[in-house]
Amino acid sequence: MAISNNIIQKLLRLLRPLMQSESQRKGYLMRSLGMNTPILNRLVFNQPVDDFITDMLRELVALSETTTGKPALCALLEAIREDVGEDVKVGIDELLQQIKKELTEQKKQVDGCYISIKTLNGHLESVLSVAISPNGKMLASGSRDHTIKLWNLTTGELLTTLTGHSSPVLTVDFSPDGQTLASASNMEFQNGNIKLWDVRTGRVRQTLGSSLVALRTCCVTFSPDGQTLATGHFDAAIRLWHLRSGKELRTLRGHGWDVTSVTFNRDGKFLVSGGIDGAIMIWNWRNGERIRTLNRPSDFFGSMVSWFDRSVGSIRSVAISPDGQIIASGGTSVGDNGVSNPPIKLWNTNTGEEIRILTGHIASVNAIAFSSTAKIIASGGEDNTIQIWNYQTGELIQILEPQSLVNSLVFSPHAKILVSGTDDSKIGVWGISS
């Protein structure tokens, strides 16, 4: 589950004076969760108070419920309530009500089923990428027919068609302020294949990477502050662009084949990439340092050898959980040597350890998406299904059948809507049943 930023700010104001010392911090946690709670071993108790509270809240929300079935965060607040004055108790009671309401609403989303709301038709060929604006009102779709379409997500109305690419549009992404759409295509001659569009006017604001022949750019993603665009390329490079100047800031190299997927974590501290070489890499993108390699050797010689070893298959999509603690990867189900591979894996961001394998798809997985409000992910692939998972337990919750190969998936900001782009040129809009 997750809690809103509004509640987090109220909790920070409440908890700051009560958690100044290590003894206070440990005391309240042990009283509310017990002496043997694993959280005690994971938290750093001597860090600054705001950092500690933020880390603690993340752990409590991830823990979800205590052994008695009570939300862990509520158990902590109830323990604190015993030690404060009547005026503070009133504030805690209000917070408890708000937290319980949010968690109950999110639980409904986990327990509810997604049903088909509408199908959007307009593209002439496969829909390769879909993205939803930060306010949840607009949908962008990129297609093999060389066009991008903007839709009213609520009504399904086609707002406009953007033309300017001369090859299949492989990827689209909205800027954090929703004013700019980035797109990239397979190949362009005497032009760049990365374009930045003014969403309001439908005109190209900027073209990046212009050259005589611009080869495939597989993926684009904006940094959370909207100042940087990360792009993954055919030449195994990740390029970081300063959007105000249009200049390339840095090139990250480490993959051996095409970089198929890139994504920033929510606060922009790190970038995760996946590639055809089967590697998943975590980057400190600001200084160019590769922090960790998953699914492949991280040393130089092992990495070199792995470039030519396709036995583990390729990674086609990576996603990061809202709290930044888990990476999900989707890829091919069979390597070049014919050996079967799990198409979905979950990884611990901090340790690089494989947490869980999700088995359900019977073919390669092209798309992975985390819900922003519930502990679920959606996966879509070449078996013509979309599968909804509880990623904490590994339980397969639901299977949707769009009747075509799934290329792309995206949740709306509040996770009430899931959108799919499929090979039959259709866009599926799925919503939570009441």
Secondary structure, 3 states (H helix, E strand, C coil): CCCCHHHHHHHHHHHHHHCCCHHHHHHHHHHHHCCCCCHHHHCCCCCCHHHHHHHHHHHHHHHCECCCCCEHHHHHHHHHHCCCCHHHHHHHHHHHHHHHHHHHHHHHHHHCCEEEEEEECCCCCCEEEEEECCCCCEEEEEECCCEEEEEECCCCCEEEEEECCCCCEEEEEECCCCCEEEEEECCEEEECCEEEEECCCCCEEEEECCEEEECCEEEEEECCCCCEEEEEECCCEEEEEECCCCEEEEEEECCCCCEEEEEECCCCCCEEEEECCCCEEEEECCCCEEEEEECCCCCHHHHHHHCCCCCCCCEEEEEECCCCCEEEEEECCECCCCCECCCEEEEECCCCCEEEEECCCCCCEEEEEECCCCCEEEEEECCCCEEEEECCCCEEEEEECCCCCEEEEEECCCCCEEEEEECCCCEEEEEECC
